[in-house]
């Protein structure tokens, strides 16, 4: 860790402001084609855990679904500090691990599937329309985590990312591309988060 990184780490640790318990990262399939991309994912997970994240979501947006099996294989094999759950576009099992990885599962599709399941529950008599609330929706989401902090590298848009879960998240955009993302960039995101006053839509 360089001198500047140590300075940032000290600022983060000495601050009275809370650190995010739930952190999300948004990258693209092209980000994972660069040399060392998966090593950077492993380092990101280590940094997040080291600075207090209890749950981490890595969202990989995908344009070509043919790459999903390869990405799933590579991401399932990464070295991680906690248990990992990897889900793809057609996987409806809820990701209940401390580290959750979404490959090409769009937020709109995930939400639509949850609504369809709720409709089935109503049709089967297991649920009444009056009983449908936020908790009921979240029980049917593949990724039930609502991130405190969402980090997006390389651009200022989230594409189809967790549209339900991220409604009150703090968003951090950095111009740094994933291949160049370092610990100092993560620490900058944490400092930015600590300096914000969260309003949760109020």
C-alpha positions as CSV (number, residue, x, y, z in Angstrom):
1,X,0.0,0.0,0.0
2,X,1.4,3.3,-1.1
3,X,1.6,6.5,1.0
4,X,-1.5,8.0,-0.5
5,X,-3.4,4.8,0.0
6,X,-2.4,4.8,3.7
7,X,-3.6,8.3,4.0
8,X,-7.0,7.5,2.5
9,X,-7.2,4.4,4.7
10,X,-6.5,6.4,7.8
11,X,-9.1,9.0,6.8
12,X,-11.7,6.2,6.3
13,X,-11.0,4.5,9.6
14,X,-10.8,7.7,11.7
15,X,-14.1,9.1,10.4
16,X,-17.1,9.0,12.7
17,X,-19.3,8.4,9.7
18,X,-20.5,4.8,9.1
19,X,-19.1,2.6,6.4
20,X,-21.5,0.7,4.0
21,X,-22.5,-2.7,5.2
22,X,-23.9,-3.6,1.8
23,X,-21.7,-2.8,-1.2
24,X,-22.5,-3.3,-4.9
25,X,-20.2,-3.1,-7.9
26,X,-21.4,-2.7,-11.5
27,X,-19.1,-3.8,-14.3
28,X,-19.5,-5.1,-17.8
29,X,-18.6,-8.3,-19.6
30,X,-16.0,-6.3,-21.5
31,X,-14.4,-5.3,-18.3
32,X,-13.7,-9.0,-17.6
33,X,-11.9,-9.5,-20.9
34,X,-8.9,-7.4,-19.8
35,X,-5.8,-9.0,-18.4
36,X,-6.0,-9.3,-14.6
37,X,-9.7,-8.5,-14.5
38,X,-10.6,-11.5,-12.2
39,X,-7.7,-10.7,-9.9
40,X,-9.1,-7.2,-9.5
41,X,-12.5,-8.8,-8.6
42,X,-10.8,-10.8,-6.0
43,X,-9.0,-7.8,-4.6
44,X,-12.2,-5.8,-4.6
45,X,-13.9,-8.4,-2.5
46,X,-11.0,-8.4,-0.1
47,X,-11.1,-4.6,0.2
48,X,-14.9,-4.6,0.8
49,X,-14.7,-7.2,3.6
50,X,-11.6,-5.4,5.1
51,X,-13.6,-2.2,5.4
52,X,-16.7,-3.7,6.9
53,X,-19.0,-4.9,4.2
54,X,-21.1,-7.8,5.3
55,X,-22.8,-8.3,1.9
56,X,-21.2,-7.7,-1.5
57,X,-23.1,-7.8,-4.9
58,X,-21.1,-7.9,-8.1
59,X,-23.4,-7.1,-11.1
60,X,-22.0,-8.0,-14.5
61,X,-24.0,-6.5,-17.4
62,X,-24.0,-8.7,-20.5
63,X,-24.7,-7.9,-24.1
64,X,-23.9,-11.3,-25.6
65,X,-25.6,-14.1,-23.6
66,X,-23.3,-16.7,-25.2
67,X,-20.5,-15.5,-22.8
68,X,-22.6,-16.2,-19.7
69,X,-21.4,-19.9,-19.2
70,X,-17.8,-18.7,-19.5
71,X,-18.3,-15.8,-17.1
72,X,-20.1,-18.1,-14.7
73,X,-17.3,-20.6,-14.7
74,X,-14.6,-18.0,-14.1
75,X,-16.5,-16.1,-11.4
76,X,-17.5,-19.3,-9.6
77,X,-13.8,-20.2,-9.4
78,X,-12.5,-16.9,-8.0
79,X,-10.8,-16.7,-4.6
80,X,-13.1,-15.0,-2.2
81,X,-13.1,-14.1,1.5
82,X,-16.7,-15.4,2.0
83,X,-19.1,-17.8,0.4
84,X,-20.1,-16.8,-3.2
85,X,-23.5,-17.3,-4.9
86,X,-23.4,-16.9,-8.7
87,X,-26.7,-16.4,-10.7
88,X,-27.3,-16.0,-14.4
89,X,-30.2,-14.8,-16.6
90,X,-32.3,-17.9,-16.3
91,X,-31.6,-18.7,-12.6
92,X,-34.5,-17.9,-10.3
93,X,-32.9,-19.3,-7.1
94,X,-32.4,-16.6,-4.5
95,X,-28.8,-15.6,-3.9
96,X,-28.4,-15.9,-0.1
97,X,-24.6,-15.8,0.2
98,X,-22.5,-13.0,1.6
99,X,-21.0,-12.4,-1.8
100,X,-23.6,-12.4,-4.6
101,X,-22.7,-12.3,-8.3
102,X,-25.2,-11.5,-11.0
103,X,-24.3,-12.3,-14.6
104,X,-26.6,-10.7,-17.1
105,X,-29.7,-10.9,-14.9
106,X,-31.4,-7.6,-15.7
107,X,-33.3,-5.7,-13.0
108,X,-36.4,-5.3,-15.1
109,X,-36.5,-9.1,-15.8
110,X,-35.8,-9.9,-12.1
111,X,-38.7,-7.6,-11.0
112,X,-41.1,-8.9,-13.6
113,X,-40.4,-12.5,-12.5
114,X,-41.0,-11.5,-8.8
115,X,-44.4,-10.0,-9.8
116,X,-45.3,-13.1,-11.8
117,X,-44.6,-15.3,-8.7
118,X,-46.7,-13.0,-6.5
119,X,-49.6,-13.4,-9.0
120,X,-49.2,-17.1,-8.9
121,X,-49.3,-17.0,-5.1
122,X,-52.6,-15.0,-5.2
123,X,-54.1,-17.4,-7.8
124,X,-53.2,-20.4,-5.6
125,X,-54.8,-18.7,-2.6
126,X,-51.5,-18.5,-0.7
127,X,-51.6,-14.7,-0.7
128,X,-54.2,-11.9,-1.0
129,X,-53.6,-8.7,-3.0
130,X,-53.8,-6.8,0.3
131,X,-50.9,-8.8,1.7
132,X,-48.5,-7.7,-1.2
133,X,-46.0,-5.2,0.2
134,X,-42.3,-4.4,-0.1
135,X,-41.3,-7.5,2.0
136,X,-43.4,-9.8,-0.2
137,X,-41.7,-8.5,-3.4
138,X,-38.2,-8.8,-1.9
139,X,-38.9,-12.4,-0.9
140,X,-39.2,-13.2,-4.6
141,X,-36.2,-11.3,-5.8
142,X,-33.1,-13.3,-6.8
143,X,-30.9,-10.6,-5.2
144,X,-32.8,-9.4,-2.1
145,X,-29.9,-7.1,-1.0
146,X,-30.5,-3.4,-1.0
147,X,-27.0,-1.9,-1.3
148,X,-25.9,1.1,0.8
149,X,-23.3,2.0,-1.8
150,X,-23.2,1.2,-5.5
151,X,-19.9,1.7,-7.4
152,X,-19.9,2.0,-11.2
153,X,-16.6,2.1,-13.1
154,X,-16.0,3.7,-16.4
155,X,-19.3,5.4,-17.0
156,X,-22.2,7.4,-15.5
157,X,-25.1,5.1,-16.0
158,X,-26.2,1.8,-14.3
159,X,-28.0,0.2,-17.3
160,X,-30.4,-2.4,-16.0
161,X,-29.1,-2.8,-12.5
162,X,-31.2,-3.9,-9.5
163,X,-33.9,-1.3,-10.1
164,X,-35.9,-2.3,-7.0
165,X,-33.1,-2.8,-4.6
166,X,-31.0,0.3,-5.4
167,X,-33.8,2.9,-5.1
168,X,-32.3,4.4,-2.0
169,X,-28.6,3.4,-2.6
170,X,-25.8,6.0,-2.7
171,X,-24.4,5.9,-6.2
172,X,-20.7,6.5,-6.9
173,X,-19.5,6.9,-10.4
174,X,-15.8,6.9,-11.3
175,X,-14.1,7.5,-14.6
176,X,-11.5,4.8,-13.7
177,X,-11.9,1.8,-15.9
178,X,-12.0,-1.6,-14.3
179,X,-8.6,-2.6,-15.5
180,X,-7.1,0.3,-13.7
181,X,-9.3,0.1,-10.5
182,X,-7.1,0.1,-7.4
183,X,-7.5,0.1,-3.7
184,X,-7.3,3.9,-3.6
185,X,-10.3,4.1,-5.9
186,X,-12.3,1.9,-3.5
187,X,-11.2,4.1,-0.6
188,X,-12.2,7.2,-2.5
189,X,-15.7,5.7,-2.9
190,X,-15.8,5.0,0.8
191,X,-14.8,8.6,1.7
192,X,-17.4,9.9,-0.7
193,X,-20.0,7.7,1.0
194,X,-19.0,8.9,4.5
195,X,-19.3,12.5,3.5
196,X,-22.9,12.1,2.3
197,X,-26.1,12.5,4.4
198,X,-28.4,9.6,3.5
199,X,-32.0,10.6,3.1
200,X,-33.6,7.3,2.0
201,X,-35.9,9.2,-0.4
202,X,-37.0,11.8,2.1
